[in-house]
Amino acid sequence: MVDEVIGKECCGCKMCGDLCPTDAIQFVTDQEGFWYPQVDSEKCVKCGLCVKKCPVLNETVNPNAFMPDVYCAWILDEEIRMKSTSGGAYSALALRMLDDGGYIAGCVFSDDWKSAKHVIGNTRADLDKIFRTKYFQSDTAGIYRSVRELLDQGERVLFCGCPCQNAALREYLGKEYENLVQCDFICRGINSPAAHRANVRELEKRYGSEVSFFNFKNKSAGWTRLGLLVKFKNGQQDFTDRDTSAWTKGYINYNLFMRPSCERCHFKRLPRVSDLSIGDFWGLESSPENMKKGMSVVMVNTEKGRRYYERTLPYIHSEPQDFQTALNGNGAIRICPKYYPRKRGEFFRCIDTEDFSKLVTRLNRDQALKQSVHRLLSRGKHAVKKILHMQKG
Ligand SMILES: Cc1cc2nc3c(=O)[nH]c(=O)nc-3n(C[C@H](O)[C@H](O)[C@H](O)COP(=O)(O)OP(=O)(O)OC[C@H]3O[C@@H](n4cnc5c(N)ncnc54)[C@H](O)[C@@H]3O)c2cc1C
């Protein structure tokens, strides 16, 4: 059964759990904080569905998808744009669905901000919880069943999740639904919920209070700063950015706490698996205002996605761009993260005994040195250029 053949290739989509006709599949969380299927041999009737439908084992493709048409976009509602992770393209797509009377399925934080799961809603209040990106793995148990129930009742649904979760939904449904729109995002790789918990644990200890709000990629210092804002129940707050945030450094410099399967992601291929793909439009020269507020890349991958995106235009500023520009700024569209097994292993060995930030800083020491040397060299280069320029003048 699936637990015997998949091992660490498992992407943790949990679809096999929804699929199993005898509920024989449970999920066990390993020491790194990632869950894997475990089949109860007493309940299992050996139908083989879990293996036949697994998106990783099947390398799921979408036969309706073509090479994407690419747009640079941002939501017109300024407040939502500032609160969104990129340009707020997701919220524009979601508002279209809500205004059509449909449902949105996406990821929310738990009440204590320590974990995340997928839910379905059909109100603006639901959108307030679903929007904004949580950079660690969302628990999707039960979501595939719930989406199918709504689709079979004739309801419209917008599903948003990682490419692997979208591939899982395709496999689970096994047929095209005109009333479903699937949206994935450019995914660098998904992080361990245990790493997020370790970060929260340290912050709560440092501030002597529980978290009351957690915002990855807060834009108060600008979109490109990759701000991380955490508020506490005692009124204090913690703000770090790409140069000071332990989370961001651990994630971006060495992929320290990413799921093993992301190193060989099956869904970074083109054409994509979903109707629409969204992400940050890195690498596009634009006004200081746009660099502060954020811009989305929208990839239209299917005819259904195109029709839906066209109907989203009243909520959004959208301009066509060429695919190469998007690709140049965003390697994560195609490239899988590289792992540093020694550092990654050390991270997970010490996650319960060392403070999160100290651990990440220790494992990043050589990177910090490299960055200082790089900074010194580019300052030196700049100074030499200035002197040569003055001499010429
Ligand atoms: C782990 C991860 C890695 C990413 N890597 C890149 C990258 O390398 N390059 C890039 O351009 N973009 C990346 N993105 C996508 C980007 O960060 C934004 O999510 C995307 O651009 C949408 O932004 P937005 O402003 O339109 O919407 P937002 O308001 O941010 O909406 C986010 C949507 O994603 C869903 N979502 C949020 N967190 C999760 C989660 N943990 N699992 C599944 N679904 C979730 C929400 O339900 C919502 O539908 C990544 C996202 C994640 C979760």
The ligand as an SDF file (V2000), in Angstrom:
LIG
                    3D

 53 58  0  0  0  0  0  0  0  0999 V2000
    5.5920   27.6980    1.0730 C   0  0  0  0  0  0  0  0  0  0  0  0
    5.3990   28.7540    0.0260 C   0  0  0  0  0  0  0  0  0  0  0  0
    6.4530   29.0700   -0.8140 C   0  0  0  0  0  0  0  0  0  0  0  0
    6.2980   30.0440   -1.7930 C   0  0  0  0  0  0  0  0  0  0  0  0
    7.3510   30.3370   -2.6220 N   0  0  0  0  0  0  0  0  0  0  0  0
    7.2330   31.2840   -3.5450 C   0  0  0  0  0  0  0  0  0  0  0  0
    8.3180   31.6250   -4.4120 C   0  0  0  0  0  0  0  0  0  0  0  0
    9.4120   31.0640   -4.3140 O   0  0  0  0  0  0  0  0  0  0  0  0
    8.1170   32.5760   -5.3660 N   0  0  0  0  0  0  0  0  0  0  0  0
    6.9100   33.2110   -5.4900 C   0  0  0  0  0  0  0  0  0  0  0  0
    6.7910   34.0590   -6.3710 O   0  0  0  0  0  0  0  0  0  0  0  0
    5.8600   32.9150   -4.7080 N   0  0  0  0  0  0  0  0  0  0  0  0
    5.9940   31.9830   -3.7340 C   0  0  0  0  0  0  0  0  0  0  0  0
    4.9320   31.6720   -2.9280 N   0  0  0  0  0  0  0  0  0  0  0  0
    3.6430   32.3070   -3.2060 C   0  0  0  0  0  0  0  0  0  0  0  0
    3.5310   33.7080   -2.6220 C   0  0  0  0  0  0  0  0  0  0  0  0
    4.2010   33.7650   -1.3880 O   0  0  0  0  0  0  0  0  0  0  0  0
    2.0750   34.0890   -2.3780 C   0  0  0  0  0  0  0  0  0  0  0  0
    1.4410   33.0430   -1.6680 O   0  0  0  0  0  0  0  0  0  0  0  0
    1.3040   34.2250   -3.6480 C   0  0  0  0  0  0  0  0  0  0  0  0
    1.9490   35.1300   -4.5010 O   0  0  0  0  0  0  0  0  0  0  0  0
   -0.1030   34.7310   -3.3410 C   0  0  0  0  0  0  0  0  0  0  0  0
   -0.0220   36.0290   -2.8690 O   0  0  0  0  0  0  0  0  0  0  0  0
   -1.3000   36.9550   -2.8910 P   0  0  0  0  0  0  0  0  0  0  0  0
   -0.8800   38.2950   -2.3860 O   0  0  0  0  0  0  0  0  0  0  0  0
   -1.9620   36.8900   -4.2210 O   0  0  0  0  0  0  0  0  0  0  0  0
   -2.3130   36.2040   -1.9200 O   0  0  0  0  0  0  0  0  0  0  0  0
   -2.3110   35.8400   -0.3680 P   0  0  0  0  0  0  0  0  0  0  0  0
   -3.2510   36.7050    0.3260 O   0  0  0  0  0  0  0  0  0  0  0  0
   -0.9580   35.6920    0.1730 O   0  0  0  0  0  0  0  0  0  0  0  0
   -3.0320   34.3770   -0.4560 O   0  0  0  0  0  0  0  0  0  0  0  0
   -2.3750   33.2120   -0.2730 C   0  0  0  0  0  0  0  0  0  0  0  0
   -3.2020   32.0340   -0.7810 C   0  0  0  0  0  0  0  0  0  0  0  0
   -2.4160   30.8680   -0.6130 O   0  0  0  0  0  0  0  0  0  0  0  0
   -3.0600   29.9540    0.2980 C   0  0  0  0  0  0  0  0  0  0  0  0
   -2.0570   29.5060    1.2600 N   0  0  0  0  0  0  0  0  0  0  0  0
   -1.4390   30.2700    2.1920 C   0  0  0  0  0  0  0  0  0  0  0  0
   -0.5710   29.5420    2.8860 N   0  0  0  0  0  0  0  0  0  0  0  0
   -0.6390   28.2830    2.4080 C   0  0  0  0  0  0  0  0  0  0  0  0
    0.0100   27.0670    2.7490 C   0  0  0  0  0  0  0  0  0  0  0  0
    0.9070   26.9860    3.7130 N   0  0  0  0  0  0  0  0  0  0  0  0
   -0.3150   25.9680    2.0460 N   0  0  0  0  0  0  0  0  0  0  0  0
   -1.2380   26.0000    1.0600 C   0  0  0  0  0  0  0  0  0  0  0  0
   -1.9010   27.1280    0.7040 N   0  0  0  0  0  0  0  0  0  0  0  0
   -1.6000   28.2500    1.3680 C   0  0  0  0  0  0  0  0  0  0  0  0
   -4.0960   30.7790    1.0240 C   0  0  0  0  0  0  0  0  0  0  0  0
   -5.1760   29.9500    1.3620 O   0  0  0  0  0  0  0  0  0  0  0  0
   -4.4790   31.7990   -0.0230 C   0  0  0  0  0  0  0  0  0  0  0  0
   -5.4180   31.1940   -0.8530 O   0  0  0  0  0  0  0  0  0  0  0  0
    5.0660   30.7170   -1.9330 C   0  0  0  0  0  0  0  0  0  0  0  0
    3.9920   30.3960   -1.0700 C   0  0  0  0  0  0  0  0  0  0  0  0
    4.1560   29.4160   -0.0950 C   0  0  0  0  0  0  0  0  0  0  0  0
    3.0020   29.0480    0.8080 C   0  0  0  0  0  0  0  0  0  0  0  0
  1  2  1  0
  2  3  1  0
  2 52  2  0
  3  4  2  0
  4  5  1  0
  4 50  1  0
  5  6  2  0
  6  7  1  0
  6 13  1  0
  7  8  2  0
  7  9  1  0
  9 10  1  0
 10 11  2  0
 10 12  1  0
 12 13  2  0
 13 14  1  0
 14 15  1  0
 14 50  1  0
 15 16  1  0
 16 17  1  0
 16 18  1  0
 18 19  1  0
 18 20  1  0
 20 21  1  0
 20 22  1  0
 22 23  1  0
 23 24  1  0
 24 25  2  0
 24 26  1  0
 24 27  1  0
 27 28  1  0
 28 29  2  0
 28 30  1  0
 28 31  1  0
 31 32  1  0
 32 33  1  0
 33 34  1  0
 33 48  1  0
 34 35  1  0
 35 36  1  0
 35 46  1  0
 36 37  1  0
 36 45  1  0
 37 38  2  0
 38 39  1  0
 39 40  1  0
 39 45  2  0
 40 41  1  0
 40 42  2  0
 42 43  1  0
 43 44  2  0
 44 45  1  0
 46 47  1  0
 46 48  1  0
 48 49  1  0
 50 51  2  0
 51 52  1  0
 52 53  1  0
M  END
$$$$
